[in-house]
Amino acid sequence: LSLDDTTMDVVQTVNFMVMRSYGDKWEGSKVRVDAYIYKSGMEGKEEDEMTRAPTKSMEIVGYHEKETSETYNYKIDFGEEGKAVGGDTLRVRVELVGGSTFKFMGMAICDH
């Protein structure tokens, strides 16, 4: 996901709603989420993403032992100092690092 030259006044958090489930299909399910903020005027975004450390990252597990599916919320908070402002670019990269199935139920980009 890429929000280039965002017109939002502020992006401080990215929230993910994720389903956790059970059984063979979900066993070992895990994603890595890397988020990058490029300040307005920053060059080399494409090349930089391969070598630059993400602004924030997290791993999210999609499996649990409960015999039900449940939705959980996860948040990346860039903080006051790291937040994106109008004209900046926000990029979020998601990679499946475990299992074969993962389900995002939603995502919210917020100013707080």
Backbone as a ProteinNet text record, in pm:
[ID]
protein_1_A
[PRIMARY]
LSLDDTTMDVVQTVNFMVMRSYGDKWEGSKVRVDAYIYKSGMEGKEEDEMTRAPTKSMEIVGYHEKETSETYNYKIDFGEEGKAVGGDTLRVRVELVGGSTFKFMGMAICDH
[TERTIARY]
85.5	0	89.4	59.7	138.5	45	60.8	-10.3	93.4	109.4	211.2	161.8	251.1	220.2	82.1	63.4	-66.7	-122.6	-252.1	-320	-378.1	-361.5	-405.9	-316.4	-373.8	-294.9	-190.1	-231.3	-142.3	-177.3	-73.8	-91.8	-0.4	-60.7	19	10.5	-102.8	-116.2	-175.7	-138	-199.8	-250.3	-379.8	-443	-487.5	-464.9	-502	-601	-708.2	-801.6	-773.1	-735.9	-686.2	-766.9	-800.8	-870.2	-767.2	-781.8	-705.7	-800.5	-748.7	-832	-751.2	-805.7	-748.1	-748.4	-682.9	-682.5	-559.9	-548	-431.6	-410.3	-517.1	-508	-442.1	-460.9	-413.1	-285.1	-243.8	-128.1	-3.7	64.8	187.3	167.1	43.5	11.4	73.6	151.9	215	254.5	236.9	283.2	379.7	464.9	551.2	500.2	477.8	431.5	544	589.3	690.7	625.5	642.9	586.4	700.3	691.5	792.3	724.5	786.5	742	857.3	826.1	922.1	877.5	961	928.8	925.9	842.8	825	960.5	977.4	1101.1	1210.5	1190.9	1292	1303.1	1422.3	1444.8	1477	1464.1	1508.3	1419.5	1289.9	1199.3	1205.2	1208	1204.8	1331.8	1447.4	1573.6	1591.3	1553.8	1573	1497.9	1379.7	1298.7	1369.3	1459.5	1532.6	1645.3	1699.5	1814.8	1784.7	1686.5	1654.1	1573.3	1602.1	1520.8	1384.3	1278.2	1144.4	1136.2	1047.7	1023.2	969.7	877.5	821.9	790.1	798.3	754.6	698.9	626	569.8	538.7	532.2	484.1	350	257.5	122.9	93.5	50	17.8	-130.3	-160.3	-298.7	-357	-286.4	-329	-345.4	-442.9	-453	-517.2	-516.9	-567.1	-717.7	-779.9	-924.4	-997.5	-1101.2	-1176.8	-1286.6	-1243.8	-1330.4	-1243	-1301.9	-1228.7	-1262.4	-1160.5	-1178.8	-1099.5	-1146.4	-1077.5	-1001.5	-875.1	-788	-739.7	-711.6	-662.1	-513.7	-439.1	-296.5	-271.5	-174.4	-150.5	-1.6	31.3	163.5	146.6	220.2	212.1	346.1	346.7	469.7	510.6	422	451.3	447.6	458.7	454.1	568.1	687.6	805.8	809.5	757	770.9	653.5	545.9	422.9	443.1	357	356.7	265.6	303.6	220.7	193.5	105.9	69.3	190.6	186.8	296.8	392.8	393.2	477.9	417.6	496.9	451.1	455.3	347.3	338.8	333.2	420	416.7	410.2	322.5	307.3	328.8	424.3	454.3	422.9	347.6	308.5	365.8	429.3	486.2	440.5	388.9	352.9	482.3	512.5	638.8	617.9	491.9	464.4	328.7	318.1	191.7	156	29	-15	-140.2	-200.9	-325.2	-318.7	-365.1	-373.4	-487.6	-560.3	-675.6	-678	-668.3	-691.7	-840.5	-902.4	-1044.2	-1062.3	-956.8	-966.4	-839.7	-833.1	-719.2	-771	-717.8	-754.7	-628.1	-626.7	-513.7	-565.6	-500.8	-557.6	-458	-512.5	-430.1	-399.2	-438.4	-410.9	-378.7
-116.7	0	122	215.7	338.2	458.4	550.5	678.3	784.1	814.3	909.9	1052.5	1137.6	1280	1298.7	1236.6	1235.6	1376	1386.3	1513.3	1516.6	1407.3	1406.7	1501.8	1571.1	1662.8	1587.8	1473.8	1396	1248.1	1161.6	1017.1	975.1	939.4	898	748	686.4	542.4	472.8	345.9	255.7	137.6	111.8	7.7	-107.1	-229.7	-349	-431	-474.5	-567.3	-702.9	-800.8	-928	-1042.6	-1140.1	-1258.6	-1364.2	-1417.8	-1535.1	-1654.1	-1768.4	-1887.2	-2010.2	-2128.8	-2254.3	-2358	-2468.9	-2579.7	-2579.5	-2686.5	-2704.7	-2588.1	-2536	-2426.6	-2302.4	-2279.7	-2157.7	-2177.4	-2300.8	-2327.6	-2255.8	-2188.3	-2117.2	-1986.1	-1942.8	-1821.8	-1697.7	-1622.3	-1501.8	-1409.5	-1277.5	-1178.5	-1082.1	-1023.5	-913.7	-789.5	-683.1	-555.9	-454.2	-397.6	-292	-163	-56.6	73	173.4	249.3	349.7	485.6	588.7	725.1	797	851.7	931.5	1077.1	1157.9	1299.2	1367.5	1466.1	1539.4	1579.9	1552	1587.8	1483	1376.1	1271.7	1195.4	1173.5	1104.2	956.4	877.2	738.4	644.5	668.4	585.4	438.1	410.4	272.8	197.8	259.1	193.6	184.3	290.6	300	190.6	151.3	52.5	-82.6	-110.5	-237	-237	-120.8	-114.6	-44.9	40.7	119.8	37.3	55.3	-8.2	59.5	-18.2	41.7	143.3	240.8	336.2	261.6	169.3	81	-53.6	-160.4	-291.4	-373.9	-477.2	-569.8	-702	-807.5	-936	-962.8	-1017.4	-1046	-1193.1	-1263.3	-1405.8	-1421.1	-1514.3	-1537.1	-1667.8	-1737.4	-1868.4	-1864.5	-1940	-1964	-2100.7	-2144.4	-2278.1	-2280.5	-2164.9	-2161.5	-2215.5	-2292.8	-2348.4	-2251.7	-2131.9	-2026.1	-1925	-1843.8	-1735.1	-1605.9	-1524.3	-1398.3	-1288.1	-1165.6	-1051.5	-976.5	-942.6	-870.1	-742.7	-640.9	-513.7	-497.1	-446.1	-418.1	-277.9	-208.9	-69.3	-43.5	25.5	84.8	232.5	279.8	420.4	486.8	584.2	653.1	758.2	789	886.6	1029	1122.5	1264.1	1300.2	1250.4	1287.6	1219.5	1097.4	1021.6	1027.8	1092.3	1092.2	1153.9	1115.4	1173.7	1296.4	1395.5	1515.3	1535.9	1630.4	1655.7	1665.7	1592.8	1591.6	1476.3	1412.4	1295.3	1172.9	1066.7	940.5	832.2	755.6	641.4	515.1	420.8	291.4	181.8	84.1	-31	-155.7	-237.4	-362.6	-479.3	-577.2	-694.3	-818.1	-904.4	-1028.5	-1146	-1249.7	-1372	-1444.2	-1457.2	-1518.4	-1653.7	-1695.6	-1824.6	-1875.9	-2006.3	-2066.8	-2037.8	-2063.7	-2044.2	-1956.9	-1921.7	-1845.3	-1735.7	-1616.3	-1504.5	-1417	-1354.2	-1273.5	-1139.7	-1031.6	-897.5	-868.8	-819.3	-783.7	-635.3	-556.5	-414	-341.2	-215	-130.6	13.9	87.3	226.8	309.8	423.3	516.1	638.5	669.8	769.6	879.6	991.6	1104.9	1105	1000.7	993.6	851.3
0	0	0	-84.6	-90.9	-98.6	-5.3	-8.5	-39.5	-167.9	-210.8	-193.1	-144.1	-126.3	-64	51.3	117	137.8	123	149.2	290.4	365.2	504.6	584	680.7	762.7	843.4	903.1	989	977.7	972.8	988	1102.3	1215.5	1331.3	1355.7	1320.9	1344.7	1223.1	1209	1112.3	1193.6	1185.3	1265.5	1175.5	1222.4	1146.7	1227	1163.7	1223.2	1157.4	1238.8	1189.5	1248.8	1166.6	1215.9	1254.6	1373.4	1416.3	1412.5	1367.1	1360.8	1399.1	1376.7	1424.9	1312.6	1338.5	1243.8	1153.7	1074.2	987.7	891.6	835.5	738.6	799.4	928.5	994.2	1074.8	1095.4	1180.8	1129.7	1218.4	1184.7	1110.7	1095.2	1019.1	1083.7	1003.7	1056.4	940.3	959.5	863.1	930.9	849.1	892.8	821.5	898.7	844.1	861.7	750.5	752.5	705.3	781.8	745.5	728.7	621.5	588.7	574.9	631	606.4	537.5	421.5	346.5	356.2	413.9	429.9	292.7	279.3	154.2	95.5	-34.3	-103.2	-94.3	-16.4	-3.8	-135.5	-184.7	-312.2	-288.5	-395.6	-392.6	-314.7	-311.5	-232.4	-273.7	-404.2	-451.7	-411.5	-434.7	-401.2	-250	-181.6	-37.9	37.1	-11.1	57.8	66.8	-27.7	-26	77.4	110.2	199.7	332.3	333.4	452.4	552	678.9	782.4	784.7	806.7	813.8	927.9	913.1	1019.8	1142	1118.6	1222.8	1159.4	1236.7	1189	1303.1	1264	1361.8	1293.1	1372.8	1323.9	1390.1	1311.5	1361.4	1334.7	1438	1428.3	1394.6	1304.8	1263.2	1312	1403.2	1450.8	1602.3	1651.5	1794.9	1818.3	1943.3	1978.4	2004	2018.7	2042.8	1920.5	1942.3	1829.2	1785.5	1754.6	1704.2	1631.2	1548.5	1483.4	1555	1581	1651.8	1581.9	1595.3	1537	1645.8	1615.3	1707	1638.4	1718.8	1666.4	1698.2	1601.3	1616.2	1564.9	1626.5	1591	1572.6	1464.3	1447.9	1478.6	1577.2	1619.1	1589.6	1501.2	1463.8	1566.2	1658.8	1762.2	1709.1	1799.3	1763	1668.8	1697.7	1619.3	1482.7	1471.4	1348.3	1253.4	1293.7	1214	1076.4	982.3	848.5	848.6	772.5	756.3	607.6	575.8	437.1	345.9	232.7	137.6	156.4	274.4	297.7	229.5	219.8	161.9	268.5	277.8	368.1	283.4	312	244.3	349	324.6	413.3	328.9	370.3	299.7	392.9	341.8	419.8	352.5	432.5	380.5	467.5	404	475.9	511	640.3	683.8	750.9	769.3	828.9	785.2	769.8	731.2	586.3	553.7	415.2	404.9	519.2	518.5	624.4	587.4	680.7	634.7	729.9	690.1	762.6	682	732.3	718.4	824.3	821	790.1	813.6	786.7	823.9	782.4	813.8	825.9	921.9	941.2	953.2	885.6	891.9	966.9	1080.9	1172.6	1207	1254.1	1294.4	1444.5	1514.2	1658.8	1700.6
[MASK]
++++++++++++++++++++++++++++++++++++++++++++++++++++++++++++++++++++++++++++++++++++++++++++++++++++++++++++++++

